[in-house]
Amino acid sequence: MITLAGVCHQIGQAPILSDVSTEVPRGKLTALIGPNGAGKSTLLRLIGRLETLQKGQILIDGNNIAETRTEDLARRMAILGQQTVISSRLRLSDLVAFGRWPHHQGRPRPEDKAAVTAALDTFGLTGLSSRFLDEVSGGQAQRAFLAMTIAQDTDWLLLDEPLNNLDMSHARLLMQRLSQLVRESGKSVVVVVHEVNYAAAWADHIVALKEGRIVATGPAQEVLTGDGLTELYDTPVSVTEFDGRPLVLHHY
């Protein structure tokens, strides 16, 4: 599991996270939800060690990330942030292949090439694999970055708003694929989502943040209530049920 103890973070004098302490379960799909500025992306970046931890402690499966070698962490955890700036003159197949670097260190093996092929196929990119990044749409590029992350084949996947630029079909495909990785392969996934119904439909565990603090954690059915979401987002929210899962109504 991921254990967070007293995590605090600030930019200048502005507090971003304040005394965040919780446990993210292993072998589950966990969704981080909350309004803009709640600290969701910062928390994910701290877990993935893309930001320097200022105060507190973060353990992954009992190992302190501050004391874990980068190469070991890369084999245990893959993270995809919102900002994916990379050379546009890079073919999609080469981008996805970057995900295998922690495993082969520059000497690709047949199993590495097979993992890249499988990831491209999963996200419907096989026919686009030879195209450059600046030759595909934003949604197709996003799928390529997701394929790269999944090709890394780590125990933990951390994804920051991965549904950005994806249409309904590919957004559903991604959440379905993440759920399959959890159910069939025992992976652990932490995903930041803005559309709460994706969390309602697919997440096993919810962490709700507001103004840099955790306000609720637990199963979707317990956290995603009308009163709870109304307070979390400061807007009227109703929750009903569909196919045994919460259905959040907020578009009226």
C-alpha positions in Angstrom: 0.0 0.0 0.0 0.9 3.7 -0.2 1.1 5.3 3.2 1.0 9.0 3.6 1.9 10.5 7.0 1.8 14.2 7.7 2.4 15.3 4.1 2.6 19.1 3.7 3.5 21.1 0.6 3.6 24.8 -0.2 4.6 27.1 -3.0 6.1 30.2 -1.6 3.9 31.1 1.3 0.8 29.4 -0.2 -0.1 26.1 1.3 -1.0 23.4 -1.2 -1.3 20.3 1.0 -1.8 20.4 4.8 -1.2 17.3 7.0 -2.3 14.7 4.5 -2.3 11.3 6.1 -4.0 8.2 4.6 -3.4 4.8 3.1 -4.0 3.9 -0.5 -4.8 0.2 -0.8 -2.8 -2.2 -2.9 -4.6 -4.1 -5.7 -7.3 -1.5 -6.1 -8.3 1.3 -8.5 -8.1 4.5 -6.4 -9.5 7.8 -7.6 -8.4 11.2 -6.3 -11.3 13.6 -6.6 -12.0 17.2 -5.6 -12.4 20.7 -6.9 -9.7 22.7 -8.8 -6.8 23.6 -6.6 -7.6 20.8 -4.0 -4.0 19.5 -4.3 -4.8 16.3 -6.2 -2.0 16.6 -8.9 0.5 17.8 -6.3 -0.2 14.8 -4.2 0.2 12.4 -7.1 3.5 14.1 -8.1 4.8 13.8 -4.6 4.0 10.1 -4.5 5.8 9.7 -7.9 8.7 11.7 -6.6 8.3 14.3 -9.4 8.2 16.9 -6.6 10.5 17.1 -3.6 8.7 16.1 -0.4 8.9 19.1 1.9 7.4 17.6 5.1 6.0 14.2 6.1 6.7 10.7 4.9 5.5 8.6 1.9 6.0 4.8 1.9 5.3 2.5 -1.0 4.8 -1.1 0.1 6.8 -0.2 3.2 9.7 1.5 1.4 10.4 5.2 2.0 10.4 6.8 -1.5 12.9 9.4 -0.3 15.4 6.5 0.3 14.6 4.4 -2.8 16.9 4.4 -5.8 15.4 6.0 -8.9 15.9 2.9 -11.0 14.2 0.7 -8.4 11.3 3.1 -8.1 10.9 3.1 -11.9 10.5 -0.6 -11.9 7.9 -0.4 -9.2 5.9 2.6 -10.2 4.9 4.4 -13.5 3.6 7.9 -13.5 2.0 10.0 -16.2 1.5 13.7 -15.4 -0.6 16.3 -17.2 2.4 18.0 -18.8 3.9 15.7 -21.4 6.3 17.9 -23.3 8.5 15.8 -25.6 10.0 16.1 -29.1 7.3 16.1 -31.8 9.6 14.3 -34.2 9.2 11.1 -32.3 7.3 8.2 -33.7 4.5 6.8 -31.5 6.2 3.4 -31.4 9.4 4.9 -30.1 7.5 6.9 -27.5 5.7 3.8 -26.2 9.1 1.9 -26.2 10.4 4.5 -23.6 8.2 2.7 -21.1 10.5 -0.4 -21.3 13.7 1.5 -20.5 13.7 0.7 -16.7 13.7 -3.0 -17.6 16.2 -3.2 -20.4 18.5 -0.2 -19.9 19.0 0.4 -23.6 19.1 -3.3 -24.6 15.6 -4.2 -25.7 14.7 -7.9 -25.5 12.0 -9.8 -27.3 9.7 -9.4 -24.3 10.2 -5.7 -24.3 9.2 -5.4 -28.0 6.2 -7.7 -27.3 5.1 -5.4 -24.4 5.3 -2.3 -26.7 3.3 -4.1 -29.4 0.6 -5.2 -26.9 0.3 -1.6 -25.5 -0.1 -0.1 -29.0 -2.8 -2.7 -29.8 -4.6 -2.0 -26.5 -5.0 1.6 -27.3 -5.8 1.2 -31.0 -2.5 2.7 -32.1 -1.0 -0.1 -34.2 -1.9 1.5 -37.5 -0.5 4.8 -36.2 2.7 3.5 -34.7 5.0 4.9 -37.4 3.5 8.4 -37.3 5.2 11.3 -35.5 3.6 12.9 -32.5 2.9 16.1 -34.4 1.0 14.1 -37.1 -1.7 12.8 -34.8 -4.6 14.4 -32.8 -4.3 15.3 -29.2 -6.4 12.3 -28.2 -4.2 9.9 -30.2 -1.1 11.4 -28.6 -2.7 11.0 -25.1 -3.4 7.4 -25.9 0.3 6.9 -26.9 1.5 8.4 -23.6 -0.9 6.1 -21.7 0.4 3.1 -23.8 3.9 4.1 -22.8 3.0 4.1 -19.1 1.2 0.7 -19.2 4.1 -0.8 -21.2 6.3 0.0 -18.3 4.5 -2.9 -16.5 4.9 -1.7 -12.9 3.0 -2.8 -9.8 1.7 0.8 -9.3 0.3 3.1 -12.0 -0.2 6.8 -11.2 -2.2 8.8 -13.7 -3.0 12.5 -13.5 -6.2 13.3 -15.4 -5.5 10.7 -18.1 -9.0 11.2 -19.6 -8.0 14.6 -20.9 -8.5 14.8 -24.7 -10.2 11.4 -24.9 -13.6 10.9 -26.4 -16.3 8.9 -24.7 -15.3 5.6 -26.3 -11.6 5.8 -25.5 -12.2 7.2 -22.0 -14.4 4.2 -21.3 -11.7 1.9 -22.9 -9.1 3.3 -20.6 -11.1 2.9 -17.4 -12.0 -0.6 -18.5 -8.4 -1.4 -19.2 -7.3 0.0 -15.8 -10.0 -2.1 -14.0 -8.8 -5.2 -15.9 -5.2 -4.6 -14.8 -6.4 -4.4 -11.2 -8.7 -7.5 -11.4 -6.6 -9.7 -13.6 -3.0 -8.7 -13.0 -3.1 -7.4 -9.4 -1.9 -4.0 -10.4 -2.6 -1.0 -8.2 -3.8 2.2 -9.9 -4.2 5.8 -8.6 -5.9 8.2 -11.0 -6.9 11.8 -10.7 -10.3 12.4 -12.3 -12.5 15.5 -12.7 -15.6 13.8 -14.0 -16.8 12.1 -10.9 -18.9 9.5 -12.7 -15.8 7.8 -14.0 -14.8 7.4 -10.4 -18.3 6.3 -9.5 -18.4 3.7 -12.2 -14.9 2.2 -11.9 -13.1 3.1 -8.7 -12.8 0.7 -5.8 -11.5 3.4 -3.4 -12.0 7.2 -3.3 -9.8 9.9 -1.8 -11.6 13.3 -1.8 -9.5 16.4 -1.2 -10.5 20.0 -0.7 -8.2 23.0 0.0 -5.3 20.7 0.4 -6.9 18.4 3.0 -8.5 15.0 2.8 -12.2 15.3 3.6 -13.3 11.7 2.9 -11.8 8.3 2.0 -13.4 4.9 1.4 -15.4 2.9 -1.1 -17.3 4.8 -3.8 -20.7 4.0 -2.3 -19.7 5.6 1.0 -17.9 8.7 -0.3 -20.0 9.6 -3.3 -23.1 10.7 -1.6 -25.3 13.7 -2.5 -24.5 15.6 0.7 -20.8 14.8 0.6 -20.3 15.8 -3.0 -22.4 19.0 -2.6 -20.1 20.1 0.3 -17.0 19.0 -1.6 -17.7 20.9 -4.8 -19.9 23.7 -3.3 -22.6 23.0 -5.9 -25.9 21.1 -5.7 -25.3 17.4 -6.4 -27.7 14.4 -6.4 -26.7 10.8 -6.4 -28.8 7.9 -7.6 -27.8 4.3 -8.5 -27.3 2.5 -11.8 -26.2 -1.1 -12.1 -25.2 -1.2 -8.5 -22.9 1.8 -8.7 -23.4 5.5 -7.7 -24.6 7.8 -10.5 -23.8 11.4 -9.9 -26.2 14.0 -11.3 -24.8 17.5 -11.5 -25.5 18.8 -15.1 -28.7 20.7 -14.3 
